[in-house]
Amino acid sequence: MRKMIKTELRRAFCNRTFFVILGLGLAFVIWHTVQYKIPYTRSLGVSYHGEELYPHNVYQECILGNSMSVHAYIYSMCLPILAALPFGASACQDRQSGYRDQILTRTKRSTYYQAKWIAAFLSGAAAVVLPMIFDFIVTLWFFPTLPGDSMSRWDSVGIDGMMAEIYYHMPMVYMLAKWMFLAAFGGIFATMSLTAGMFAKNMVVVLLTPVLVQLLYNSATSYLNARNWQFMAYYTVYQPLFSMRLWKPVLVGGIMLLICLLLYCRKASVKDALNT
């Protein structure tokens, strides 16, 4: 089992697509830095009637915290495809190339599929969270690590907001929670694409499955006026909606992951899977 996991992890992380995704993420960070971070360094304080009240901090000026730019929204919209590209389509690729048939003659079916699931989840998580960690490190070059101040009217986390006490007293813990949440949904989207690859033969359909799921889910919640259930709103440091509660996207994400896992296991256990 351990050897199979190592093999799948090597395939997931040591491939050209994974490094291309990381490169795109770094380019995205540089774009945000040039367009927003550097100009903001000319005035480090939050001004009110010409008087600087409170300095900008790293938590509000990184991509996930900057509510004044469109970068966080763009990244949230692209997150499903970024997570799926490195290894999400591997089940479909292995079936079409004949790699799966060869590997199943050498190892147990359950071992192969378990290792593939783990590798897909971890690669999707890493592909989306590593650029944001790098962005935070870059932001540290320009802005201090001061805690937020609700009185400055600059911090977009209300005092009665989700995890507000953690944000204002332990902001780094708040950032770690956001990165973990981002990584979790990156893994969910990657395994969603992996599951689609167990059924579909078209690579485009497989890779776009998590994108379509996110679009349909966002459309449904918008129509029902339940935007605080949209997991996209929880990717960022700032809180754009009222009544945001962490258990809502966790519940939805858990249901999605469970459905994908059940479908994946059912398809993987089919005896004539080699002929599909």
Secondary structure as UniProt FT lines:
FT   HELIX           2..13
FT   HELIX           16..32
FT   HELIX           33..37
FT   HELIX           38..40
FT   TURN            41..42
FT   STRAND          45..48
FT   TURN            49..50
FT   STRAND          51..55
FT   HELIX           58..61
FT   TURN            63..65
FT   TURN            67..68
FT   HELIX           71..84
FT   TURN            85..89
FT   HELIX           90..97
FT   HELIX           99..103
FT   TURN            104..106
FT   HELIX           109..140
FT   TURN            141..142
FT   HELIX           150..152
FT   TURN            159..160
FT   TURN            162..163
FT   HELIX           164..169
FT   HELIX           171..196
FT   TURN            197..199
FT   HELIX           203..223
FT   TURN            224..225
FT   HELIX           227..229
FT   HELIX           231..234
FT   TURN            242..243
FT   HELIX           247..268
FT   TURN            271..272
FT   HELIX           273..275
//
